[in-house]
């Protein structure tokens, strides 16, 4: 897994607003007041936001989900047909937290043979995928592939060339499918990827499930300041601007700034982001209905920390 080793500082992504050069005659206080132009962001669309995500959520103590994914990964791999590859697809992989964790545990397990396992990570943010690829400890004999694509259009991605044995949609990523019809399209395209013995694991954070309140609490705590684990001299500052519930949508508004500490100790805001993040609020009954409509079956759920992980398979009727 990514550790505390740091990479040299490098410039912001091309998508970030460029910053004018700081005049050399500026005092330290003037340098500290220099601020990047604020931009609208979806929270995943720059190199720094991907680094911030990896810094914040890699090994986060509040996330307990890897134990669940590991349990079903081992069950599925041990019962597999060994004459064909075993495919794990981590949809909405982000910076690869789940895949990296599964690989790390599998490598450390002397009785587990994963030479025939193919690990696939899919995300619609190229910045997140680039961050995921930076992990360089994976043994050469392990097959890991990263794909750019949308969870609502899995069946239209040529890169997903074969059915999957274990499908993972972690950390409430399904709630990001907020546009009309997206969740139904997701389940329909998921059905096309599964085999009769495949298993899909779909996470929903508890505050976003069966919510009846106008205020949606953050079970993972507020973030104020985080020092990058991977980039020298970079610190992230985030603050909540507001939130609101609009029907079955929860809109969370945040601002995230990227601070660079200069050699003289002054600080410069090199990226300033404004986020309005829409998340679809879900209910168990609604999920069960959508799953059934797609020819799938909700087999049960695991409650781990602040997440419910639903187990989904092809329905017996749908697999005929």
N, C-alpha and C positions, 0 to 999 in steps of 0.2 A: 504494500500500500504506500501511497505517497507519505513521506516523512517530513522532517523539518529541514531537509536540505534545500538550499535556496538557489534560485537562478538569478543571473545578473539582471538588473533592471533593463527593460527595453521599452520602446515608445508605445504609445496607445495605438489601438487598432485604427484602421482607416475609417471605420464607421463612426468613431468618436470625433467630436468637434475639435479641430486643431486649435492649439493655444498660441497666441502671439508670444514672441520672445520677450523675456523680462529684461527691461533696460538695465545695463550693468551698473548704473549709478543709483539704483533703488536701494533704500535701506532695508535692513532685515525685516522691519515691521511692514514695509511696503510690499516686500516679496511674499510675506505671509498672507497679505490681503489679496494677492493675485488669484483670481478664481476662473476656472474653466467655464465656458458657456454651457448652461444647463440644456440637456436634451431629453426628449421623450424616449423611454426605453421599455422593452418588455421584460427586463430583468435578466436576460440571458444573451444580450446582443453585443457584447464587447469582450475583448480579451480579459480585461480587468474584472468584469462581472463573473466570468467563468472562473477566474482565479479566486475571487471572493467566495463563490459557491463552494469550490473545493476546500478552501481554507475553513469555511464555517461548518460544513457538513461531513467532511471526512473524519471519521472516528468521533462524531458528536455523541456525548454520553446519553442524550435523550432518545437516540435512535436505537431501537432494539430489534429491528426487523431482520437483520442478517441471520439471526438464529433460526427464524422461521424459513427463510429462503434456503438456508443450508440444509435444514431437515428434509424439505421436499426435494431438493437437488439430489441428496444422497439416496433417498427412496426411489426417485425416478431413474437415476443412473444405474442402480443395482438391479432394477427390474427390466432394464432395457434389452432390446434385441441387439446382441453384440455384433451382428453381421453388418450393421449399418451405423453411420455416425449418429451421435446424440447431439441435438441442437438446443442451446439455451438462448433465447432472445430476451434481452433486457430492453424493453420499450421505454422511451423517455429516459435513457441511461444517464443523461446529464454528463457529469465528469467521470462516469464509470465506477461510482462507489460500490454498487452491488456486485458487478462483474469482478472487479478487482478483489473484493472481499471473498467471493466464492473461490476464485482461483488461488488466492493466498491460503485459504483453509485446505483446499484440495491438495495443493503441493505439500502442505505440512502433514497430510494424512498418509502414512506409509502403505496402507492397505488399499488405497483408492487409485485406480488407473483411469486417467482422464485423457489419454493419448487420442482417443476417438471422439472426444467432446469438442464441439465447435461453439465458441462463445461469441455471440453477436450482440453488439450494442447499437441502438437506434436512437437518434435524436434529431430534432429539426433545427438545432442551433449548431452551426459549424464551430463556433467558439468553444462550446462545451465539449464537442468531440475532439477538437484540437487539444484541449486540456486533458481529456481522458487518455489520449495517445501518448502523453508525456511520461506516463509511468513506464519505466524501462526495465523493471525487475522481472517481468514475465519470462519464464523459461522458453527457450526456442522451440521446444516440441509441443507447445500449447498453441492452439489455433484461436486467435482473437481477431475479429473483424468489426469495423465501425462503419455504420451506414447513416447517411443523411436522409431523413424522411419524416413523414407525418403519421402520427398514430391513427388518425381518422381515415387513412388511405393505405393501410398495410397491404391490401390485395392488389394495389396498383404499383407496388415497388418491385421492379425487375430484380433488384439486388437480393430480395428474399426469395431465393431460388428453390427452396424446399420447405416442407412442413417442419414445425418446431415441436420438440418434445416437452420443453418447459418454457412457458411464457411468463415473464415478470413485468408488472407495471407498478413500480414501487413509489413510495413516498407521496401518495395522493396525486400522482400525475394525471389520473383520469379526470380530476376536477378542473384541470386546465382546458379540457375540451368543452369550452363554454359557448361556442357558436351553435345556433339551432341545427339539430340533426347530427352533430358530430359524434355524440356518444353512441347513437344508434348505428352510424356508419362504422364506428370503431368495432362494436361487437359483431357486426356483419362481416367485416374484414378479418376479425380474429377467428371467426368460425372457419374461414377458408384456410387458415394456417394450422389448424389443429388436426390431429389424428385421434382415433378412438381412445388411445391410451395416453394422450397428451394431457397436461395440466397447466392451467393458467392461474396465476396468483395476482390479484388486483387489490391494491391498497387504497384505503380512504382514511384520512385523518379524522378522528372522532368529532372534532368541532364542526366538520363539514358534512357530517352524516346525521340525518334525522334532526336537523337543527330547527328549533322553534323560537329562538331568541333573535332580537334585532342586533345584538352585539355578538360577534364570533370571537371567542378568546383565542389567543396564541399559546398553545401548550408548550412551545419550545422556548419561551422567554423572549424579551425584547433585546435586539442587538444595538449596541451603541458604538462600540469601537473594536475592531479586530485587526490585528497585525497579520499581514500575509505570511503564510507558511512557506511560500515558494518563491516570492519575489523580494529582493532586497529593497529596503527603504520605502516600502509601500504599506499604508494603513487604510482601512476602510471605515467610513463613518456612515451609519444608517439611522434614520429616524422615521417614525410613523407620522404621516401627515393626517390620515383619517381613514375611516372605513364606513361602508354602508351596505345594507342588504336591499336589493332591488328584485323583488319576486324570488326566483330561485338562483339569483346571482349574488355572490359576495364580492364586492370590489374593495380591494386593499390598496391604499395609496401610501407610497413610501418615497423617500429620497435617499439616494446613496451617493456618497462622494468618495473619490479616490485621492488620497493624500500622498505626496512624495516628500520625504525628508531629504533636504539637500545637505551638502557637505558642511555648510556653515551652521547647520541645525535649524534653518528656517524651513517652513513647510509650504508646499504649493499644491493647490487643488488642480489635478491634471485631468480629471473627468468628473462631471456632475450629472447625475441621472435622476429623472423624475419617472416614477412608475405608478401606473394605475392597473393593477393586476386583477382581472375578472376570474372568479372561480365558481364553477357550477356546484351548487348545494345538492346533495343527493339523499335519497331515502332508501332504506332496505327494500321496501315494497317496489319502489320505482326501479331499482337495479334488478330485482328478480323479474319484473315484467320485461325490461329491455333484454335481459339475458335470454329469457324464454322465447321472445319474439325472434331472436337471431338464431334459434336452433341450438342453444346452449343450455346448460343446467348449472344452477348454483348449488354446489355440493356441501358448503359449510363455510365457517369463518374461524379465524384465529385472532384473538385480541392480544396485542403485544404493545405495551407502553401506551402511546396515544394514537395507535393505528388499529384499524380492523383490516385484516387481509382476507379477502374472499377467495375461495377455491371454486374455479369454474372449469367445466369439462364439456365436451360435446354431449348433447342429450342422446339417449339411446335411440330415439326416433330420428334425430338429426344426423346420426352417424350411419344410418342404414343406407 
